[in-house]
């Protein structure tokens, strides 16, 4: 994971995550369908039927109000499609994450994220960037050394499901200089650094993904 670690961070670079139409798809093709059921629009708190392996989840474990916005069946961006793919490739088909995917591409972290063994990704949904200006991304997307530490702050180098997060309470992100990630609440009331879980426990080949409703700022929880 050394490629992901950056010694210093520019906290003012959080504005760089205001992404525009530069998102596009250079993703890997969708994985083949599995037999696991697609999520229903009325999903509630996470279930306990996680697959074998610490932090690994199944389609049945997915929860949150935004999960119903995912495509169904074997369509690109559906749980069946994303599950067999590594996380960056899976995210590139997720309709909730087009702006985050653009940021990952701008920092050339697609291959790095895809190659990780077991990680947790807190993925800001597109609406999380609504308050940030498009011009900032155009200005700073070409500065990966400033943008990458912000993305690192949304990745944990261990795989957790929702129950694991609830038990851990405090996590260290790949951006160790950014301060801890604090988990509060549980189920659909769970937050990470105050960000609400919109769709959690999403399984991918090498990561469990939690779509959240805001961009987390490195340094917020530093003493």
N, C-alpha and C positions, 0 to 999 in steps of 0.2 A: 504493500500500500504506500510505499514511499513516494510514488509519483503524486499521490493525492495530498500529501502533507506539505504545507507551505508555512514557513517559519513565522512570517509576519502577516498581518491583515490590515487592509484599509477599511475601517468601519464605514466610512462615508461611501464606500462603493456599493452599499446595499441598493442604491438607486439603479445600479446596473441591471438589476433583475427585472426592471420594467421592460418587458420584451414585446417585440412587434412581429410583423409578418415574416420576419426572417426565420421563424420556425418552418420547417419543411420536413419532409420525410426522407432520411437516408437510412431508415431502419432496416433491420433484417426482416425477411418475409415472415409472416405470421406462422406460429407453430401449429402443429396438427391438433385437432380437437381432442379433448378427453371426455370421459363419461361423466364427470362431475357436473352437478346442476348449476345453472346460471342463477345469480342472486335475484331475489324478489324485491319489488319496490318497498316492501314494508319491513325490511331487515331491522332487527333490534340489536341487543348486546351480543358480543361475540360468543360463539358456542365453544365447547371444550374438545371438539373432535379434530384437533390438530394432527397432521401426519407425523410419522416418526421423524425424529430429528428436532433438536432444540430450536424453537422459534419458527419452525416450518408450519405453514397453514395450508388449508384446503379451501375450495370455493365455499364450503359450508360454514367456514369461520368468518367470512367477510361481513362487515357491518357498517352502518352509517347512512345518513340521509342522501348522500350523493351517489351511492352505489347503483341506484336505479338508473342513473344516467349513462352507465356503461352499455355498450352494445351487447346483444344477447347471442346465445348459441356459439357458433364458431366464427362469427364476424371479427375482423380486426379490431382490437381494443377490448374484446370481451374477456372474461376470466378464462374461458377455455383456450383462447388464443394466446393470452399473455403468459399463462402458467408455465409452459415449456421453454419460454425465452428468457435469456439473461435480462437483468433489470433495465438497462438503458434501451435495449431493443424493444422490450415490452412497453416501456413508458412512451416510446415514440409512436405507438398506435393508440394510446389512451387519450380519448377526447378531452379529458379533464386537465391534461398536462402539456399542452402544445407549447406554452411559453417556457416552462421549465426545460423541456427538451431542447429548445433553441439555446438556452443558456449553457446546457451541457455540451452541445455541439460547439458553441463559441469558445469554450475552454478546452476543447479536444479531450474530453473526459469519457467519451462513449466507450471506447475500448477498455479503458481503465476500470470503469464501473462494471462492465460486462465480465471482466476477468476475475472479479473478487469471488472468494469462496462463499462467504455467508455474511451479509450485511443487512442493516435496517435503513430504509430511506424514508424520510419525512418530506413529502413532495408537495410544495405549494401548488394549489389549483390555479387555473388561469385567472379567476376573479381576484385572487390575492394580489395581483399586480395592477388592478384597476386604478388605484390612487397614484401610481407612479407614472411619470411621463415617458412617452415613447422615445423622445430625443435622448434621454439618459442612456438607454441601451445602445443606441447608435454610437454615442460618444465613448462608452466604456466597454462595449462587447469586444473591442480590439485589444483590451488590456486584461488578458487571462490571469495575470498574476494578482489582480485586484478582485476579479470575479470568482476565481476558483475557491478562495477561502470561504466565501459566502456559501457556495455550494457544498463545500466540505462540512460546514456547520450543520447541514441537513442530513448527514450520513453518519451512522454509527458502525463501528467495525465488528459488530457482533449481531447475530440475527435474533430478533425478539418478536414474539407475537404479543397481542394486547395484554394477556395475563402476565407475561414476562415483564412488560413495561410497567405495569401496575405494581409489581413486586419490586422492581429495580428502583423506582422513584427518581433516581438521578443517574444520568448517562453522560459519558464523555464522547463527543463527536470526533470525527477525524481532524477537525480544526481544534486542536487541544488548547490553543491560545484564546479561543472564543468564549470560554467559560462553559459550565455544565448545562445540559438540557434537563429541565425539571418536569417530571411527569406528575400530574395531579388528576384526581378523579378516577373513574373507571367506566368501561363500556362506552356508550355514546356521549357520556359526560366527561370523557378523558380529554385532557389538554397536554400539550408539550410546549413549555415556555409560553403558556397562555393561548396557543393556537389550538383551535378545535379540530377534532378528527372528523373529516367529511366522509371518508371511506377508508376503513382500516382493515388490516390483516390480508391485504391483497397478495396472493402468492405469485412469485416469479421463480425462475430456475435457481437464482443465487441470492435472492433478497425477499424480505417481507416489506411491503410498501404501505405507508399510511399517508393518504392525501389529506393535507391540512389547509386551513383557511387563511393563512398569512405567511409572509416571508419572515423568517426568524433572523434577527440581527445579532451577529457575533458581538460578544461583550456585554450583552444585556444582563446576564446573571453573574458577571465577575464580581468578586468582592472588592 
